[in-house]
């Protein structure tokens, strides 16, 4: 079972890095979208944190 937790954490990390990179590139080309993208990025970070906490709490 620990392997599935590690795979889930790796998947969350990869998705977070891909979305973060996409947001950074988009902000470089469209600075006027800064406010909506900052809100979307904050929501994504909250969801990843909540999912990570759920995994860590249920595994201990």
GROMACS elastic network, one bead per residue, 0.5 to 0.9 nm:
[ bonds ]
;  ai    aj funct       b0    kb
    1     4     6  0.54805   500
    1     5     6  0.68274   500
    2     5     6  0.51460   500
    2     6     6  0.63079   500
    2     7     6  0.86634   500
    2    59     6  0.86774   500
    3     6     6  0.50923   500
    3     7     6  0.61393   500
    3     8     6  0.85911   500
    4     8     6  0.60781   500
    4     9     6  0.85528   500
    5     8     6  0.50678   500
    5     9     6  0.61716   500
    5    10     6  0.85588   500
    5    55     6  0.74145   500
    5    56     6  0.87100   500
    5    59     6  0.83947   500
    6     9     6  0.50564   500
    6    10     6  0.60818   500
    6    11     6  0.85310   500
    7    11     6  0.60604   500
    7    12     6  0.85693   500
    8    11     6  0.50399   500
    8    12     6  0.61641   500
    8    13     6  0.85496   500
    8    52     6  0.89774   500
    8    55     6  0.88326   500
    9    12     6  0.51115   500
    9    13     6  0.61344   500
    9    14     6  0.86480   500
    9    52     6  0.73609   500
    9    55     6  0.88198   500
   10    13     6  0.50098   500
   10    14     6  0.61338   500
   10    15     6  0.85815   500
   11    14     6  0.51489   500
   11    15     6  0.61233   500
   11    16     6  0.84673   500
   12    15     6  0.52179   500
   12    16     6  0.60171   500
   12    17     6  0.85524   500
   12    48     6  0.68406   500
   12    51     6  0.87370   500
   12    52     6  0.83972   500
   13    16     6  0.51227   500
   13    17     6  0.61140   500
   13    18     6  0.85820   500
   13    48     6  0.86457   500
   14    17     6  0.51519   500
   14    18     6  0.61062   500
   14    19     6  0.85696   500
   15    18     6  0.51439   500
   15    19     6  0.60925   500
   15    20     6  0.83913   500
   16    19     6  0.52693   500
   16    20     6  0.59291   500
   16    21     6  0.84642   500
   16    44     6  0.78750   500
   16    45     6  0.76996   500
   16    48     6  0.77526   500
   17    20     6  0.50400   500
   17    21     6  0.59922   500
   17    22     6  0.84816   500
   18    21     6  0.51669   500
   18    22     6  0.61299   500
   18    23     6  0.86018   500
   19    22     6  0.50186   500
   19    23     6  0.61003   500
   19    24     6  0.85588   500
   19    41     6  0.81712   500
   19    44     6  0.87638   500
   20    23     6  0.51101   500
   20    24     6  0.61461   500
   20    25     6  0.86533   500
   20    41     6  0.73860   500
   21    24     6  0.50709   500
   21    25     6  0.61907   500
   21    26     6  0.85180   500
   22    25     6  0.52039   500
   22    26     6  0.60645   500
   22    27     6  0.85375   500
   23    26     6  0.50258   500
   23    27     6  0.60342   500
   23    28     6  0.86014   500
   23    37     6  0.69544   500
   23    38     6  0.86033   500
   23    41     6  0.77370   500
   24    27     6  0.51339   500
   24    28     6  0.63152   500
   24    29     6  0.89087   500
   25    28     6  0.51462   500
   25    29     6  0.65749   500
   25    30     6  0.86413   500
   26    29     6  0.52531   500
   26    30     6  0.58063   500
   26    31     6  0.78577   500
   26    33     6  0.82586   500
   26    37     6  0.88900   500
   27    32     6  0.78668   500
   27    33     6  0.67308   500
   27    34     6  0.62845   500
   27    37     6  0.80121   500
   28    31     6  0.61092   500
   30    33     6  0.58039   500
   30    34     6  0.77012   500
   31    34     6  0.55511   500
   32    35     6  0.76667   500
   33    36     6  0.58606   500
   33    37     6  0.61242   500
   33    38     6  0.84863   500
   34    37     6  0.53276   500
   34    38     6  0.59165   500
   34    39     6  0.86622   500
   35    38     6  0.51637   500
   35    39     6  0.63850   500
   35    40     6  0.87592   500
   36    39     6  0.52167   500
   36    40     6  0.62680   500
   36    41     6  0.86469   500
   37    41     6  0.59741   500
   37    42     6  0.84455   500
   38    41     6  0.50837   500
   38    42     6  0.60875   500
   38    43     6  0.85767   500
   39    42     6  0.51103   500
   39    43     6  0.61921   500
   39    44     6  0.86191   500
   40    43     6  0.51021   500
   40    44     6  0.61779   500
   40    45     6  0.86349   500
   41    44     6  0.50232   500
   41    45     6  0.61251   500
   41    46     6  0.85747   500
   42    45     6  0.50874   500
   42    46     6  0.61757   500
   42    47     6  0.86680   500
   43    46     6  0.50693   500
   43    47     6  0.62233   500
   43    48     6  0.86916   500
   44    47     6  0.51064   500
   44    48     6  0.62238   500
   44    49     6  0.85849   500
   45    48     6  0.51604   500
   45    49     6  0.61351   500
   45    50     6  0.85741   500
   46    49     6  0.50772   500
   46    50     6  0.60756   500
   46    51     6  0.85579   500
   47    50     6  0.50472   500
   47    51     6  0.60813   500
   47    52     6  0.85010   500
   48    51     6  0.51078   500
   48    52     6  0.60612   500
   48    53     6  0.85468   500
   49    52     6  0.50731   500
   49    53     6  0.61103   500
   49    54     6  0.85723   500
   50    53     6  0.51082   500
   50    54     6  0.61408   500
   50    55     6  0.86424   500
   51    54     6  0.50796   500
   51    55     6  0.62181   500
   51    56     6  0.86340   500
   52    55     6  0.51490   500
   52    56     6  0.61398   500
   52    57     6  0.85458   500
   53    56     6  0.50987   500
   53    57     6  0.59622   500
   53    58     6  0.84369   500
   54    57     6  0.52348   500
   54    58     6  0.60499   500
   54    59     6  0.84718   500
   55    58     6  0.53510   500
   55    59     6  0.60800   500
   55    60     6  0.88247   500
   56    59     6  0.52612   500
   56    60     6  0.64647   500
   57    60     6  0.56252   500
